[in-house]
Amino acid sequence: MGIPEAMQGVCDVFNEKHPVGSSVTVIKDLGERVETSVKYPAEIMGGHSPVVWLKGISGAHALDRVIA
């Protein structure tokens, strides 16, 4: 399995466990934890980063910063 397939696998697992509307916590750049929910399914951004879009937060966030 190559890197794109592995990243897609990470997105697929996240999306299965945390569908749109699921409550999650995101850790922002300075360590602040924000309670939010999934706005759009996780995807690979730019061919290099698994990300998810969250309600009330601008931009996408790396999946490794999202806690269920």
C-alpha positions, -999 to 999 in steps of 0.1 A, spaced: 0 0 0 13 34 -10 11 67 10 -20 80 -8 -38 47 -1 -27 48 35 -40 84 39 -73 75 23 -75 46 48 -71 70 77 -99 92 63 -122 62 57 -117 49 93 -123 84 107 -155 89 85 -169 55 95 -164 62 133 -173 99 132 -199 107 105 -210 143 98 -226 157 130 -204 137 154 -190 156 184 -153 160 185 -126 180 201 -99 198 181 -65 209 195 -56 242 179 -21 255 172 -15 270 206 -29 239 224 -64 253 230 -91 225 230 -123 234 212 -155 213 213 -171 211 179 -186 187 155 -178 172 120 -191 195 93 -179 176 62 -162 141 59 -125 138 62 -105 139 30 -69 142 17 -61 178 11 -36 187 -16 -25 150 -19 -5 152 13 -27 157 44 -57 139 59 -80 167 72 -115 172 84 -138 203 83 -154 212 116 -184 234 125 -177 269 137 -139 267 129 -124 282 98 -105 260 75 -97 223 77 -78 206 105 -54 177 104 -69 145 116 -41 140 141 -54 170 160 -90 158 163 -101 137 193 -134 119 194 
